[in-house]
Amino acid sequence: MSRIKNEPKIKNGVITAVREQLEHRALWLYLLCDEAGKRGLDWKDFGSAAIKRCGLSQGAGLVKKGRTKDFTGLRKTLFTKPAQLVFEMKIRRSTPQVLAIDFHYCPLVKAWQKAGCSDEEIATLCDIAMCGDHGIGEAYGGELKLLKSIAKGDEVCRLYYHK
């Protein structure tokens, strides 16, 4: 029996459609990892590096868009109101030096659940996907700590960006 609890509370049609797009991308990640595993590659050996490169690129674009490397700029450019609705986020703290956010729902985890992934596979896929968020933090001159994770059975994903 899965220990992962991941059910949305917001069920608006537009939000659901956006979540389905994110689920589709998460399915890509799983299928790429699954095929790589069949060929003898460790998921983390290739997936983590590729996703971190994506995060560094995305972070550089966000810094340019927001014209600042402080974490209030990250909140304004990435963690917008629509994103907050999709992931059912609560901004816990937002300063130039710290950005702390709780995610109460994860469409990526939902995609991996729908694909029939085990809890262990979901935790690994989450670790790989989070490399993008680590890259974004690095692009902002800080780092990210993942204090809790829905994919590992916690009630929320608690992200803590800090300088």
N, C-alpha and C positions, 0 to 999 in steps of 0.2 A: 504494500500500500504506500502510495506517495505521501511524503511529509510536506509537500509543497502546496500551499494555499495561495491561489492567485485568481480571484474572481473580481471583475470590475463592478463598481457601484454606479458609475456614470454609464448610461446605455443610450445616449443620444446617437442618432443615425449618422451624422457627420463624423463624430468622434469614433464610432465603430468602423467607419470606412477608412479613416486614417490608421487606426489600429491594424486593420487587415493588410494595409500596405507594409507596415512595419513587420507584421507576422510573415509576410511573403519574403522579405529580406532576411529575416531570421531563419526561415526554411532554407534559403540559399546557403547560409553559413553551415547549417547542420549537414546538408547534402554534400557540400564541398568537403567537410571534415570526414564524413562517412566514407566518401570515395577515396580520400587520401588514406584513411585508415586501412581500407581494403588493399591499398598498394604499399602498406608497411610504414607509412608516415605517421608520426605522433601528431595528433591534432594541435597540441600547443606549440610544437616545434615550428610549424609554418603559419598557423592561424594567428597566433599572438602578434608576431612581427608584422604581418600584413595589416591587421586591424589597427595596430599602433600607428603605422604609417598613415593610415586613413585619418586617425584622430589628430595627428600632428598637422596634417594638411587642413583638416576642417578647423582646427584651433587657430591656425595662422589666418585663415579666411575670416574667422569670427573676430580676431584681434583687429584685423584691418577694417572690418565693417564697423565695429564699435569704437575704433580709434583709441583703445585703452587696453592695458594688460592687467587692470585690476579686476577682481572677481565680481564687482557690481556690473561691469561691462559684460561679463560672461552670462550673468543672470538675465540681463536685458536682451542679449542677442540669441541665446540658445534656449534658455528656460523661460520662454514667453508664456503668456496666458494659454494659448492653444496647446502648447506642449504640457503645461501643468494639468490641463484637463485630460489629455490622452493618457498620461502616466499617473494621474490622480496624485500629483505632487503637493507637498507642503514645503514651502521655503521656511526653514527653521532659523537660518541666520544668513544675512547678506551684508558683508562689509567689503572694502577693497582688499582685505587680506584673507577673508574666510567666506566660503559659501557652503552652507550645510542644507541638504535637501533630503526629504523622505519621499520615496516613490511607493505608493500603495498598490500599484498595479503595473505589470510588465507584459506588454504584447509579445516580446521576444520569448519569454518563458511560456506564454500561452501557445505560441507556434510550436515550440519544442514539445510541449505536452500533447498537442494535437498530433504531432508526428510519431508519438509513441516512445519518445526518448525516456530512458531511465532517469531517476533523480541524479545519479552520478554523471550521466552524460549532460544533463541540464546544467549542473554545477560547473562542469568543464566548459561548456559552450558559453556560459555567463562569464567565466573568467576570461575567455578569449574576447568576447564582445566588449568587456570592460576595458580592454587594452586601448580601445578608441577613446574612452573617457579619460584614461590616464594620459594619453597623448594630448588631449585637449588641455588638461591641467598643466602639462609641461609647456605647451605653447604659450600659456599665460604666465609662465615663470613660477609655477607652483607645483604642487603634487596633489594627488587624490588618494584618500583612504576610503575603502569600502568597509564601513563598520558593520553593516548588516546586509543580508541578501535574500530576497524572495527565493531565488534559485537554490538556496541552501537551507530553506525551511523557515527563514525568519518572516515576521509579519510585514516587513518593509525592506526596501533597499535604502540604506542610509549612506549617502554620499557626503564626503567631507573634503572639500577642496581647501588647501591652505598654502600660504607662502612661508 
